[in-house]
Amino acid sequence: MGNDNNKVRCAICFDFDGTLAKGNMQDPWIEELGYKNPKEFWKKVDDFQQQKEMGRVLAWMYFILKESKEKGISLTKNKFKEIGKKVNLFSGVNDNFFWRY
């Protein structure tokens, strides 16, 4: 019982957009990339994904990675925590979920 190696680890993942957060969860990162209006980023993503005939999720992930690298933004755990704190969650989400970072 006292051995941590025997503990079962579990992760619960949510699609935050419109479910737990107002707007898109990517918005704080998009702002970090220098976009004044997130619609500019999403237009670029949509045009690219149609041109390459790929899924939208992979397309926005590609641009987050690519543009972060170009701007010298590190993709570290601490950076994700910093950006994640800026996600605009609906009222009550923090009170009703156990967040462990």
MOPAC internal coordinates of N, CA, C and O (Angstrom, degrees):
PM7 1SCF
backbone

  N    0.0000 0     0.00 0     0.00 0    0    0    0
  C    1.4489 1     0.00 0     0.00 0    1    0    0
  C    1.5184 1   112.98 1     0.00 0    2    1    0
  O    1.2310 1   119.81 1   140.80 1    3    2    1
  N    1.3293 1   117.97 1   -39.20 1    3    2    1
  C    1.4482 1   121.16 1  -175.28 1    5    3    2
  C    1.5212 1   113.83 1   -79.34 1    6    5    3
  O    1.2310 1   119.46 1   178.82 1    7    6    5
  N    1.3112 1   118.64 1    -1.18 1    7    6    5
  C    1.4507 1   122.49 1  -176.75 1    9    7    6
  C    1.5264 1   110.52 1   -90.61 1   10    9    7
  O    1.2310 1   120.03 1   -61.61 1   11   10    9
  N    1.3462 1   117.54 1   118.39 1   11   10    9
  C    1.4673 1   121.95 1  -179.38 1   13   11   10
  C    1.5238 1   112.85 1   -64.13 1   14   13   11
  O    1.2310 1   120.04 1   158.26 1   15   14   13
  N    1.3204 1   117.54 1   -21.74 1   15   14   13
  C    1.4662 1   120.25 1  -179.58 1   17   15   14
  C    1.5215 1   112.56 1   -67.71 1   18   17   15
  O    1.2310 1   120.27 1   160.95 1   19   18   17
  N    1.3314 1   117.09 1   -19.05 1   19   18   17
  C    1.4644 1   120.90 1  -179.66 1   21   19   18
  C    1.5168 1   113.10 1   -90.38 1   22   21   19
  O    1.2310 1   120.22 1   176.04 1   23   22   21
  N    1.3238 1   117.18 1    -3.96 1   23   22   21
  C    1.4633 1   120.04 1  -179.03 1   25   23   22
  C    1.5325 1   110.02 1   -73.76 1   26   25   23
  O    1.2310 1   121.05 1   -38.47 1   27   26   25
  N    1.3009 1   115.59 1   141.53 1   27   26   25
  C    1.4506 1   121.40 1   175.98 1   29   27   26
  C    1.5244 1   107.68 1   -89.36 1   30   29   27
  O    1.2310 1   120.81 1   -50.81 1   31   30   29
  N    1.3016 1   116.05 1   129.19 1   31   30   29
  C    1.4684 1   120.40 1   178.11 1   33   31   30
  C    1.5212 1   108.72 1  -103.03 1   34   33   31
  O    1.2310 1   121.73 1   -39.38 1   35   34   33
  N    1.2948 1   114.30 1   140.62 1   35   34   33
  C    1.4546 1   120.12 1  -176.24 1   37   35   34
  C    1.5215 1   108.96 1  -139.79 1   38   37   35
  O    1.2310 1   120.30 1   -37.69 1   39   38   37
  N    1.3000 1   117.04 1   142.31 1   39   38   37
  C    1.4535 1   121.93 1   175.75 1   41   39   38
  C    1.5234 1   108.43 1  -123.95 1   42   41   39
  O    1.2310 1   121.06 1   -41.95 1   43   42   41
  N    1.2978 1   115.58 1   138.05 1   43   42   41
  C    1.4592 1   121.58 1   175.07 1   45   43   42
  C    1.5225 1   105.93 1  -115.01 1   46   45   43
  O    1.2310 1   120.58 1   -56.05 1   47   46   45
  N    1.3129 1   116.49 1   123.95 1   47   46   45
  C    1.4590 1   121.14 1  -177.23 1   49   47   46
  C    1.5240 1   109.47 1  -114.10 1   50   49   47
  O    1.2310 1   121.49 1   -38.83 1   51   50   49
  N    1.3143 1   114.75 1   141.17 1   51   50   49
  C    1.4571 1   121.26 1  -179.88 1   53   51   50
  C    1.5171 1   109.78 1  -123.76 1   54   53   51
  O    1.2310 1   120.68 1   -31.27 1   55   54   53
  N    1.2983 1   116.30 1   148.73 1   55   54   53
  C    1.4518 1   122.21 1   167.64 1   57   55   54
  C    1.5253 1   104.63 1   -85.35 1   58   57   55
  O    1.2310 1   120.10 1   -75.41 1   59   58   57
  N    1.3100 1   117.41 1   104.59 1   59   58   57
  C    1.4600 1   122.09 1  -172.74 1   61   59   58
  C    1.5193 1   113.65 1   -69.65 1   62   61   59
  O    1.2310 1   119.87 1   147.86 1   63   62   61
  N    1.3206 1   117.84 1   -32.14 1   63   62   61
  C    1.4591 1   121.57 1  -171.75 1   65   63   62
  C    1.5220 1   112.06 1   -58.28 1   66   65   63
  O    1.2310 1   121.10 1   -69.37 1   67   66   65
  N    1.3142 1   115.50 1   110.63 1   67   66   65
  C    1.4552 1   121.41 1   177.39 1   69   67   66
  C    1.5186 1   114.09 1    76.07 1   70   69   67
  O    1.2310 1   119.65 1   171.78 1   71   70   69
  N    1.3274 1   118.28 1    -8.22 1   71   70   69
  C    1.4551 1   122.50 1   179.66 1   73   71   70
  C    1.5236 1   110.19 1   -99.29 1   74   73   71
  O    1.2310 1   120.59 1   123.77 1   75   74   73
  N    1.3096 1   116.47 1   -56.23 1   75   74   73
  C    1.4624 1   122.32 1   179.57 1   77   75   74
  C    1.5263 1   112.35 1  -112.14 1   78   77   75
  O    1.2310 1   120.73 1   165.42 1   79   78   77
  N    1.3201 1   116.21 1   -14.58 1   79   78   77
  C    1.4660 1   120.08 1  -177.28 1   81   79   78
  C    1.5201 1   110.37 1  -133.70 1   82   81   79
  O    1.2310 1   122.06 1   -30.36 1   83   82   81
  N    1.3304 1   113.65 1   149.64 1   83   82   81
  C    1.4675 1   120.11 1   174.29 1   85   83   82
  C    1.5249 1   107.72 1   -76.66 1   86   85   83
  O    1.2310 1   120.16 1   -46.29 1   87   86   85
  N    1.2998 1   117.29 1   133.71 1   87   86   85
  C    1.4580 1   120.04 1   178.88 1   89   87   86
  C    1.5131 1   111.75 1    72.83 1   90   89   87
  O    1.2310 1   121.06 1    25.36 1   91   90   89
  N    1.3193 1   115.58 1  -154.64 1   91   90   89
  C    1.4619 1   122.35 1  -178.21 1   93   91   90
  C    1.5189 1   110.73 1   -96.46 1   94   93   91
  O    1.2310 1   120.41 1   -41.66 1   95   94   93
  N    1.3254 1   116.83 1   138.34 1   95   94   93
  C    1.4579 1   120.62 1   179.26 1   97   95   94
  C    1.5295 1   111.01 1   -66.34 1   98   97   95
  O    1.2310 1   120.09 1   160.30 1   99   98   97
  N    1.3290 1   117.44 1   -19.70 1   99   98   97
  C    1.4582 1   121.45 1  -179.83 1  101   99   98
  C    1.5281 1   112.94 1   -77.79 1  102  101   99
  O    1.2310 1   119.84 1   165.84 1  103  102  101
  N    1.3310 1   117.92 1   -14.16 1  103  102  101
  C    1.4666 1   120.78 1  -173.81 1  105  103  102
  C    1.5213 1   114.40 1   -52.25 1  106  105  103
  O    1.2310 1   118.62 1   134.80 1  107  106  105
  N    1.3456 1   120.24 1   -45.20 1  107  106  105
  C    1.4686 1   118.17 1   178.87 1  109  107  106
  C    1.5263 1   113.35 1   -61.99 1  110  109  107
  O    1.2310 1   120.26 1   145.02 1  111  110  109
  N    1.3378 1   117.11 1   -34.98 1  111  110  109
  C    1.4574 1   119.45 1   178.78 1  113  111  110
  C    1.5234 1   110.07 1   -71.79 1  114  113  111
  O    1.2310 1   120.69 1   141.44 1  115  114  113
  N    1.3252 1   116.29 1   -38.56 1  115  114  113
  C    1.4647 1   121.03 1   177.94 1  117  115  114
  C    1.5299 1   109.49 1   -60.63 1  118  117  115
  O    1.2310 1   120.26 1   137.92 1  119  118  117
  N    1.3193 1   117.11 1   -42.08 1  119  118  117
  C    1.4719 1   121.05 1   175.97 1  121  119  118
  C    1.5249 1   110.35 1   -62.54 1  122  121  119
  O    1.2310 1   120.24 1   139.39 1  123  122  121
  N    1.3227 1   117.15 1   -40.61 1  123  122  121
  C    1.4667 1   122.45 1   178.82 1  125  123  122
  C    1.5319 1   110.52 1   -59.84 1  126  125  123
  O    1.2310 1   120.82 1   148.31 1  127  126  125
  N    1.3239 1   116.04 1   -31.69 1  127  126  125
  C    1.4645 1   120.72 1   178.90 1  129  127  126
  C    1.5228 1   112.23 1   -77.13 1  130  129  127
  O    1.2310 1   120.23 1   173.03 1  131  130  129
  N    1.3341 1   117.16 1    -6.97 1  131  130  129
  C    1.4591 1   120.75 1   175.44 1  133  131  130
  C    1.5127 1   116.16 1   101.13 1  134  133  131
  O    1.2310 1   119.95 1  -173.72 1  135  134  133
  N    1.3196 1   117.70 1     6.28 1  135  134  133
  C    1.4639 1   119.97 1   178.54 1  137  135  134
  C    1.5225 1   109.29 1   -76.27 1  138  137  135
  O    1.2310 1   120.69 1   -50.23 1  139  138  137
  N    1.3108 1   116.28 1   129.77 1  139  138  137
  C    1.4737 1   121.35 1   176.22 1  141  139  138
  C    1.5251 1   110.72 1   -77.03 1  142  141  139
  O    1.2310 1   121.44 1   149.01 1  143  142  141
  N    1.3289 1   114.85 1   -30.99 1  143  142  141
  C    1.4545 1   121.32 1  -178.75 1  145  143  142
  C    1.5353 1   108.51 1  -132.17 1  146  145  143
  O    1.2310 1   119.52 1   -61.58 1  147  146  145
  N    1.3363 1   118.52 1   118.42 1  147  146  145
  C    1.4695 1   120.32 1  -179.46 1  149  147  146
  C    1.5332 1   113.58 1   -56.20 1  150  149  147
  O    1.2310 1   120.22 1   156.16 1  151  150  149
  N    1.3366 1   117.18 1   -23.84 1  151  150  149
  C    1.4717 1   120.02 1  -179.75 1  153  151  150
  C    1.5323 1   111.21 1   -60.03 1  154  153  151
  O    1.2310 1   120.16 1   148.19 1  155  154  153
  N    1.3440 1   117.30 1   -31.81 1  155  154  153
  C    1.4708 1   121.24 1   177.57 1  157  155  154
  C    1.5326 1   110.12 1   -62.48 1  158  157  155
  O    1.2310 1   120.99 1   134.89 1  159  158  157
  N    1.3276 1   115.72 1   -45.11 1  159  158  157
  C    1.4640 1   121.12 1   179.30 1  161  159  158
  C    1.5196 1   109.99 1   -62.43 1  162  161  159
  O    1.2310 1   120.18 1   132.22 1  163  162  161
  N    1.3350 1   117.27 1   -47.78 1  163  162  161
  C    1.4622 1   120.64 1  -176.28 1  165  163  162
  C    1.5193 1   111.91 1   -67.22 1  166  165  163
  O    1.2310 1   119.68 1   148.42 1  167  166  165
  N    1.3257 1   118.22 1   -31.58 1  167  166  165
  C    1.4760 1   121.42 1   176.09 1  169  167  166
  C    1.5301 1   109.18 1   -64.27 1  170  169  167
  O    1.2310 1   120.94 1   135.36 1  171  170  169
  N    1.3368 1   115.80 1   -44.64 1  171  170  169
  C    1.4642 1   120.71 1   178.21 1  173  171  170
  C    1.5299 1   110.37 1   -61.19 1  174  173  171
  O    1.2310 1   120.74 1   136.23 1  175  174  173
  N    1.3285 1   116.19 1   -43.77 1  175  174  173
  C    1.4661 1   121.45 1   179.00 1  177  175  174
  C    1.5289 1   110.25 1   -61.41 1  178  177  175
  O    1.2310 1   120.48 1   131.11 1  179  178  177
  N    1.3338 1   116.70 1   -48.89 1  179  178  177
  C    1.4704 1   120.30 1  -177.30 1  181  179  178
  C    1.5224 1   111.86 1   -63.71 1  182  181  179
  O    1.2310 1   120.34 1   138.05 1  183  182  181
  N    1.3387 1   116.96 1   -41.95 1  183  182  181
  C    1.4686 1   119.87 1   178.43 1  185  183  182
  C    1.5271 1   110.74 1   -62.58 1  186  185  183
  O    1.2310 1   120.65 1   136.22 1  187  186  185
  N    1.3364 1   116.36 1   -43.78 1  187  186  185
  C    1.4625 1   121.80 1  -179.23 1  189  187  186
  C    1.5251 1   111.21 1   -64.31 1  190  189  187
  O    1.2310 1   120.61 1   133.18 1  191  190  189
  N    1.3246 1   116.45 1   -46.82 1  191  190  189
  C    1.4651 1   119.32 1  -177.18 1  193  191  190
  C    1.5198 1   111.74 1   -65.59 1  194  193  191
  O    1.2310 1   119.97 1   146.08 1  195  194  193
  N    1.3192 1   117.66 1   -33.92 1  195  194  193
  C    1.4621 1   119.65 1   176.37 1  197  195  194
  C    1.5220 1   110.95 1   -71.01 1  198  197  195
  O    1.2310 1   121.14 1   137.74 1  199  198  197
  N    1.3292 1   115.43 1   -42.26 1  199  198  197
  C    1.4655 1   120.19 1   179.58 1  201  199  198
  C    1.5262 1   111.04 1   -62.51 1  202  201  199
  O    1.2310 1   119.96 1   139.40 1  203  202  201
  N    1.3092 1   117.68 1   -40.60 1  203  202  201
  C    1.4628 1   122.34 1  -176.91 1  205  203  202
  C    1.5293 1   112.94 1   -92.02 1  206  205  203
  O    1.2310 1   120.85 1   176.26 1  207  206  205
  N    1.3485 1   115.98 1    -3.74 1  207  206  205
  C    1.4663 1   121.77 1  -178.55 1  209  207  206
  C    1.5271 1   110.74 1    53.16 1  210  209  207
  O    1.2310 1   121.63 1  -125.63 1  211  210  209
  N    1.3186 1   114.49 1    54.37 1  211  210  209
  C    1.4576 1   120.73 1  -178.98 1  213  211  210
  C    1.5164 1   109.59 1  -127.18 1  214  213  211
  O    1.2310 1   120.16 1    -9.86 1  215  214  213
  N    1.3107 1   117.29 1   170.14 1  215  214  213
  C    1.4488 1   121.85 1   178.59 1  217  215  214
  C    1.5272 1   111.80 1   -71.47 1  218  217  215
  O    1.2310 1   121.01 1   -30.44 1  219  218  217
  N    1.3160 1   115.67 1   149.56 1  219  218  217
  C    1.4657 1   120.82 1  -178.60 1  221  219  218
  C    1.5272 1   112.00 1   -65.29 1  222  221  219
  O    1.2310 1   120.06 1   142.04 1  223  222  221
  N    1.3321 1   117.48 1   -37.96 1  223  222  221
  C    1.4638 1   120.36 1  -179.50 1  225  223  222
  C    1.5246 1   110.35 1   -60.88 1  226  225  223
  O    1.2310 1   120.28 1   133.34 1  227  226  225
  N    1.3208 1   117.06 1   -46.66 1  227  226  225
  C    1.4589 1   119.63 1   178.17 1  229  227  226
  C    1.5230 1   111.76 1   -63.70 1  230  229  227
  O    1.2310 1   120.62 1   144.56 1  231  230  229
  N    1.3299 1   116.41 1   -35.44 1  231  230  229
  C    1.4660 1   120.11 1  -179.89 1  233  231  230
  C    1.5262 1   111.28 1   -66.26 1  234  233  231
  O    1.2310 1   119.39 1   134.84 1  235  234  233
  N    1.3496 1   118.76 1   -45.16 1  235  234  233
  C    1.4657 1   117.96 1  -179.33 1  237  235  234
  C    1.5207 1   110.83 1   -69.82 1  238  237  235
  O    1.2310 1   120.23 1   145.19 1  239  238  237
  N    1.3400 1   117.17 1   -34.81 1  239  238  237
  C    1.4688 1   119.45 1   176.57 1  241  239  238
  C    1.5315 1   110.49 1   -63.05 1  242  241  239
  O    1.2310 1   120.85 1   139.10 1  243  242  241
  N    1.3193 1   115.99 1   -40.90 1  243  242  241
  C    1.4615 1   120.91 1   177.75 1  245  243  242
  C    1.5267 1   110.42 1   -57.46 1  246  245  243
  O    1.2310 1   120.55 1   131.60 1  247  246  245
  N    1.3299 1   116.55 1   -48.40 1  247  246  245
  C    1.4667 1   119.43 1  -177.74 1  249  247  246
  C    1.5257 1   112.77 1   -69.25 1  250  249  247
  O    1.2310 1   119.85 1   144.39 1  251  250  249
  N    1.3230 1   117.90 1   -35.61 1  251  250  249
  C    1.4695 1   120.30 1   175.72 1  253  251  250
  C    1.5309 1   108.96 1   -60.56 1  254  253  251
  O    1.2310 1   120.24 1   131.91 1  255  254  253
  N    1.3300 1   117.16 1   -48.09 1  255  254  253
  C    1.4649 1   121.33 1  -179.95 1  257  255  254
  C    1.5259 1   111.99 1   -64.29 1  258  257  255
  O    1.2310 1   121.09 1   130.32 1  259  258  257
  N    1.3207 1   115.52 1   -49.68 1  259  258  257
  C    1.4664 1   121.69 1  -176.51 1  261  259  258
  C    1.5228 1   111.10 1   -61.39 1  262  261  259
  O    1.2310 1   120.54 1   129.02 1  263  262  261
  N    1.3162 1   116.57 1   -50.98 1  263  262  261
  C    1.4621 1   119.91 1  -174.98 1  265  263  262
  C    1.5252 1   112.16 1   -73.68 1  266  265  263
  O    1.2310 1   120.34 1   149.45 1  267  266  265
  N    1.3177 1   116.95 1   -30.55 1  267  266  265
  C    1.4662 1   119.54 1   175.09 1  269  267  266
  C    1.5267 1   109.62 1   -64.10 1  270  269  267
  O    1.2310 1   120.69 1   135.46 1  271  270  269
  N    1.3262 1   116.28 1   -44.54 1  271  270  269
  C    1.4638 1   120.59 1   178.97 1  273  271  270
  C    1.5272 1   110.61 1   -62.05 1  274  273  271
  O    1.2310 1   120.60 1   135.70 1  275  274  273
  N    1.3275 1   116.46 1   -44.30 1  275  274  273
  C    1.4730 1   120.75 1  -179.99 1  277  275  274
  C    1.5261 1   112.26 1   -61.07 1  278  277  275
  O    1.2310 1   120.29 1   147.38 1  279  278  277
  N    1.3192 1   117.06 1   -32.62 1  279  278  277
  C    1.4671 1   121.57 1  -177.77 1  281  279  278
  C    1.5319 1   112.69 1   -95.02 1  282  281  279
  O    1.2310 1   120.67 1  -177.16 1  283  282  281
  N    1.3285 1   116.32 1     2.84 1  283  282  281
  C    1.4575 1   120.35 1   178.39 1  285  283  282
  C    1.5199 1   114.00 1    72.28 1  286  285  283
  O    1.2310 1   120.53 1  -154.55 1  287  286  285
  N    1.3326 1   116.59 1    25.45 1  287  286  285
  C    1.4617 1   121.62 1   178.44 1  289  287  286
  C    1.5282 1   108.12 1   -89.39 1  290  289  287
  O    1.2310 1   120.75 1   -61.73 1  291  290  289
  N    1.3179 1   116.18 1   118.27 1  291  290  289
  C    1.4655 1   121.51 1  -178.64 1  293  291  290
  C    1.5161 1   111.59 1   -71.81 1  294  293  291
  O    1.2310 1   120.70 1   -40.89 1  295  294  293
  N    1.2982 1   116.27 1   139.11 1  295  294  293
  C    1.4546 1   121.82 1   176.57 1  297  295  294
  C    1.5206 1   108.78 1   -98.39 1  298  297  295
  O    1.2310 1   121.21 1  -112.29 1  299  298  297
  N    1.3149 1   115.29 1    67.71 1  299  298  297
  C    1.4591 1   121.41 1  -178.41 1  301  299  298
  C    1.5254 1   109.94 1  -103.54 1  302  301  299
  O    1.2310 1   121.03 1   -15.28 1  303  302  301
  N    1.3185 1   115.63 1   164.72 1  303  302  301
  C    1.4604 1   120.90 1   176.41 1  305  303  302
  C    1.5326 1   110.31 1   -57.23 1  306  305  303
  O    1.2310 1   120.42 1   137.54 1  307  306  305
  N    1.3207 1   116.79 1   -42.46 1  307  306  305
  C    1.4644 1   120.32 1   179.45 1  309  307  306
  C    1.5195 1   112.26 1   -63.99 1  310  309  307
  O    1.2310 1   120.29 1   142.11 1  311  310  309
  N    1.3302 1   117.04 1   -37.89 1  311  310  309
  C    1.4716 1   120.17 1   178.33 1  313  311  310
  C    1.5273 1   110.17 1   -66.53 1  314  313  311
  O    1.2310 1   120.33 1   138.44 1  315  314  313
  N    1.3278 1   116.97 1   -41.56 1  315  314  313
  C    1.4626 1   119.98 1   177.96 1  317  315  314
  C    1.5278 1   110.54 1   -62.35 1  318  317  315
  O    1.2310 1   120.17 1   140.45 1  319  318  317
  N    1.3322 1   117.27 1   -39.55 1  319  318  317
  C    1.4704 1   120.74 1   177.41 1  321  319  318
  C    1.5238 1   110.65 1   -63.16 1  322  321  319
  O    1.2310 1   120.84 1   134.47 1  323  322  321
  N    1.3350 1   116.00 1   -45.53 1  323  322  321
  C    1.4689 1   121.39 1   179.86 1  325  323  322
  C    1.5284 1   111.47 1   -59.02 1  326  325  323
  O    1.2310 1   120.73 1   131.50 1  327  326  325
  N    1.3145 1   116.22 1   -48.50 1  327  326  325
  C    1.4663 1   121.11 1   179.99 1  329  327  326
  C    1.5279 1   110.34 1   -67.81 1  330  329  327
  O    1.2310 1   120.53 1   138.79 1  331  330  329
  N    1.3320 1   116.59 1   -41.21 1  331  330  329
  C    1.4613 1   120.92 1  -178.85 1  333  331  330
  C    1.5168 1   113.29 1   -59.98 1  334  333  331
  O    1.2310 1   120.18 1   148.76 1  335  334  333
  N    1.3165 1   117.26 1   -31.24 1  335  334  333
  C    1.4691 1   120.59 1   178.42 1  337  335  334
  C    1.5257 1   112.14 1   -66.41 1  338  337  335
  O    1.2310 1   120.49 1   163.62 1  339  338  337
  N    1.3271 1   116.66 1   -16.38 1  339  338  337
  C    1.4684 1   121.49 1  -178.52 1  341  339  338
  C    1.5302 1   112.71 1   -92.18 1  342  341  339
  O    1.2310 1   120.23 1   173.91 1  343  342  341
  N    1.3372 1   117.16 1    -6.09 1  343  342  341
  C    1.4718 1   120.14 1   178.73 1  345  343  342
  C    1.5239 1   107.70 1   -66.31 1  346  345  343
  O    1.2310 1   120.50 1   -50.14 1  347  346  345
  N    1.3153 1   116.65 1   129.86 1  347  346  345
  C    1.4567 1   123.45 1  -175.21 1  349  347  346
  C    1.5396 1   110.32 1   -84.17 1  350  349  347
  O    1.2310 1   120.98 1   -92.10 1  351  350  349
  N    1.3364 1   115.72 1    87.90 1  351  350  349
  C    1.4611 1   121.11 1  -177.77 1  353  351  350
  C    1.5276 1   111.36 1   -77.08 1  354  353  351
  O    1.2310 1   121.07 1   -29.01 1  355  354  353
  N    1.3199 1   115.56 1   150.99 1  355  354  353
  C    1.4578 1   120.13 1   174.39 1  357  355  354
  C    1.5263 1   109.94 1   -64.73 1  358  357  355
  O    1.2310 1   120.93 1   -26.34 1  359  358  357
  N    1.3022 1   115.83 1   153.66 1  359  358  357
  C    1.4625 1   122.40 1   178.26 1  361  359  358
  C    1.5293 1   109.65 1   -57.26 1  362  361  359
  O    1.2310 1   120.59 1   -46.27 1  363  362  361
  N    1.3240 1   116.49 1   133.73 1  363  362  361
  C    1.4500 1   121.65 1   177.04 1  365  363  362
  C    1.5159 1   114.71 1    94.70 1  366  365  363
  O    1.2310 1   119.74 1   163.52 1  367  366  365
  N    1.3285 1   118.11 1   -16.48 1  367  366  365
  C    1.4622 1   119.97 1  -177.79 1  369  367  366
  C    1.5275 1   110.39 1   -61.47 1  370  369  367
  O    1.2310 1   120.13 1   132.70 1  371  370  369
  N    1.3160 1   117.36 1   -47.30 1  371  370  369
  C    1.4695 1   119.80 1  -179.38 1  373  371  370
  C    1.5193 1   111.94 1   -63.70 1  374  373  371
  O    1.2310 1   119.59 1   150.91 1  375  374  373
  N    1.3198 1   118.40 1   -29.09 1  375  374  373
  C    1.4560 1   121.39 1  -178.73 1  377  375  374
  C    1.5270 1   112.50 1   -80.35 1  378  377  375
  O    1.2310 1   120.08 1   155.29 1  379  378  377
  N    1.3104 1   117.45 1   -24.71 1  379  378  377
  C    1.4593 1   120.93 1  -173.25 1  381  379  378
  C    1.5247 1   114.89 1  -105.49 1  382  381  379
  O    1.2310 1   120.09 1   178.28 1  383  382  381
  N    1.3120 1   117.43 1    -1.72 1  383  382  381
  C    1.4563 1   121.50 1   178.72 1  385  383  382
  C    1.5163 1   109.21 1  -125.63 1  386  385  383
  O    1.2310 1   120.89 1   -34.61 1  387  386  385
  N    1.3040 1   115.90 1   145.39 1  387  386  385
  C    1.4631 1   121.25 1   176.69 1  389  387  386
  C    1.5230 1   107.16 1   -92.98 1  390  389  387
  O    1.2310 1   120.53 1   -67.60 1  391  390  389
  N    1.3190 1   116.60 1   112.40 1  391  390  389
  C    1.4698 1   121.90 1  -178.78 1  393  391  390
  C    1.5102 1   109.20 1   -99.40 1  394  393  391
  O    1.2310 1   120.54 1   -54.18 1  395  394  393
  N    1.2861 1   116.57 1   125.82 1  395  394  393
  C    1.4558 1   120.44 1   176.68 1  397  395  394
  C    1.5214 1   108.21 1  -127.64 1  398  397  395
  O    1.2310 1   120.77 1   -58.53 1  399  398  397
  N    1.2946 1   116.14 1   121.47 1  399  398  397
  C    1.4649 1   120.73 1  -178.48 1  401  399  398
  C    1.4942 1   108.68 1  -104.91 1  402  401  399
  O    1.2310 1   120.10 1   180.00 1  403  402  401

